[in-house]
Amino acid sequence: MQTNAVTVEIPIQVFMVFFAISWGALANALPRWKAFDTGRFWSSDRDERPQVRRRFRWSFVALTILPAIYFAAWLVWIGGTSAWHVARWDWRGALAISCAAVGAWTPPFGFYRIWAAVVQWRAKTFYPMDLSDAQWREKFGSLQKDDLSSKYAGPNLAFAVLYLAISIIVPLIYLSIAWQFWAQ
């Protein structure tokens, strides 16, 4: 009896595992920001409801849709070229696995930093900045108004670009090495 099982290459497995681990690590930071504030999505008072909904929509795009597109593109990219095939455990295999790990580990932090930069540049669009300190603590707990300062947006965006560049450049370097030395 013949089966139509799909074999998943080790670098793809590593990519998937590290992508999941990095999002798990990042998930610890998100509650503080109330990025997906579904509790207030319908029940927040009329004045704050637009901010809650804008924050939810921006979070959905930046922290769900864009990473999903990145993830799918990476799987197609890795699965579409034989350069990622690991036939034995040697330095080529170690390099392929390391590059897949870097390609998976860095982008969630890049997407998170993009999200944070936009929120910091446009804090009043996403948060009720006119609340008293007591009201703020009641609604947002450990998130400080200073965390939303626009002075942090530029550095966050710079690190986002760095994270995303690393996640693309390192695997491209690997592929250029693989094609130059191993392509036959």
C-alpha positions in Angstrom: 0.0 0.0 0.0 1.4 3.3 -1.0 1.0 6.4 1.1 1.1 10.0 0.0 3.0 11.2 3.0 4.8 14.5 2.8 8.3 14.7 4.1 9.1 18.0 5.8 12.7 18.9 5.6 14.6 19.5 8.8 15.2 23.2 8.2 11.5 23.7 7.7 10.8 21.9 10.9 13.3 24.1 12.7 11.9 27.2 11.1 8.3 26.2 12.3 9.5 25.4 15.8 11.5 28.6 16.3 8.8 30.7 14.8 6.4 29.3 17.4 8.9 29.7 20.2 9.6 33.3 19.3 5.9 34.2 19.2 5.4 32.4 22.5 8.1 34.6 24.0 6.7 37.7 22.5 3.2 36.8 23.7 4.4 37.7 27.2 4.8 41.4 26.3 1.5 41.9 24.4 -1.0 41.8 27.3 0.6 44.8 28.9 -0.2 46.8 25.7 -3.7 45.4 25.4 -3.0 45.1 21.7 -6.0 42.8 21.2 -8.3 44.3 23.7 -11.3 42.2 22.9 -12.9 42.7 26.3 -13.3 46.4 25.6 -14.0 46.0 21.8 -17.8 46.1 22.4 -18.1 47.3 25.9 -15.7 50.3 26.2 -17.4 53.6 26.7 -18.4 55.5 23.6 -15.4 57.9 23.7 -12.8 55.1 23.9 -14.4 52.6 21.6 -12.8 54.0 18.4 -9.3 53.8 19.9 -9.9 50.3 21.1 -11.1 49.2 17.7 -8.2 50.9 15.9 -5.7 49.3 18.2 -7.3 45.9 17.6 -7.4 46.3 13.8 -3.7 47.5 13.7 -2.7 44.6 16.0 -4.5 42.1 13.8 -2.7 43.4 10.7 0.7 43.9 12.2 0.8 40.9 14.5 -1.4 38.4 12.7 -1.7 39.0 8.9 1.9 40.2 8.2 3.6 37.5 10.2 1.3 34.9 8.5 2.3 36.1 5.1 6.0 36.1 6.1 5.6 32.5 7.5 3.9 31.2 4.4 6.5 32.9 2.1 9.3 31.4 4.1 7.9 27.9 3.9 7.4 28.2 0.1 11.0 29.6 -0.2 12.6 26.9 1.9 10.5 24.1 0.4 11.0 25.3 -3.1 14.8 25.0 -3.3 16.9 21.9 -2.9 19.6 24.0 -1.3 17.8 23.6 2.0 17.8 19.8 1.8 19.8 18.3 4.7 21.0 14.8 3.7 23.4 14.3 6.5 24.6 15.9 9.7 27.6 18.0 8.7 28.6 21.6 8.7 26.3 22.3 5.7 23.4 20.8 7.6 24.3 22.9 10.7 24.5 26.0 8.6 21.1 25.4 7.0 19.4 24.7 10.3 21.1 27.8 11.9 19.9 30.0 9.1 16.3 28.6 9.4 16.4 29.3 13.1 17.6 32.9 12.5 15.0 33.3 9.8 12.3 32.3 12.2 13.5 33.8 15.5 14.0 37.4 14.4 10.8 38.4 12.4 8.3 38.3 15.3 10.4 40.8 17.1 10.5 42.9 14.0 6.8 42.9 13.5 6.3 43.7 17.2 8.7 46.6 16.9 6.8 47.9 13.8 3.6 47.6 15.7 5.1 49.5 18.7 6.6 52.2 16.6 3.3 53.0 14.9 1.5 53.0 18.2 4.1 55.3 19.7 4.0 57.7 16.8 0.2 57.9 16.9 -0.5 57.2 20.6 -3.7 59.3 20.7 -5.1 57.3 17.8 -4.8 54.0 19.8 -5.0 55.0 23.5 -7.0 57.6 25.6 -4.1 59.7 26.5 -6.3 62.3 28.4 -7.0 59.9 31.3 -5.9 60.8 34.8 -3.0 58.7 36.2 -5.4 56.7 38.4 -7.8 56.0 35.5 -4.8 55.0 33.3 -3.5 52.5 35.9 -7.0 51.1 36.3 -7.4 50.5 32.6 -3.8 49.7 31.5 -2.0 48.4 34.6 1.7 48.2 34.0 1.6 50.1 30.7 3.0 53.6 31.4 2.0 56.6 29.3 5.8 57.1 28.8 5.9 53.8 27.0 3.8 55.5 24.3 6.2 58.4 23.9 7.0 59.2 20.2 10.7 59.4 21.2 10.8 55.6 21.3 9.1 55.2 17.8 12.3 55.8 15.8 14.5 53.4 17.7 11.7 50.7 17.6 11.4 51.1 13.9 15.2 50.9 13.5 15.3 47.7 15.4 12.4 46.3 13.5 14.2 46.9 10.2 17.4 45.3 11.7 15.4 42.2 12.9 13.7 41.8 9.5 16.9 42.4 7.6 18.7 39.8 9.6 15.9 37.3 9.0 16.2 37.8 5.2 19.9 38.5 4.7 21.3 35.6 6.7 19.4 33.0 4.8 20.3 34.7 1.5 23.9 34.4 2.4 23.4 30.8 3.1 21.7 30.3 -0.3 24.5 32.0 -2.1 27.0 29.8 -0.4 24.9 26.7 -1.0 24.5 27.5 -4.7 28.1 28.4 -5.2 29.6 25.3 -3.5 27.0 22.6 -3.5 25.0 23.2 -6.7 25.8 20.5 -9.3 
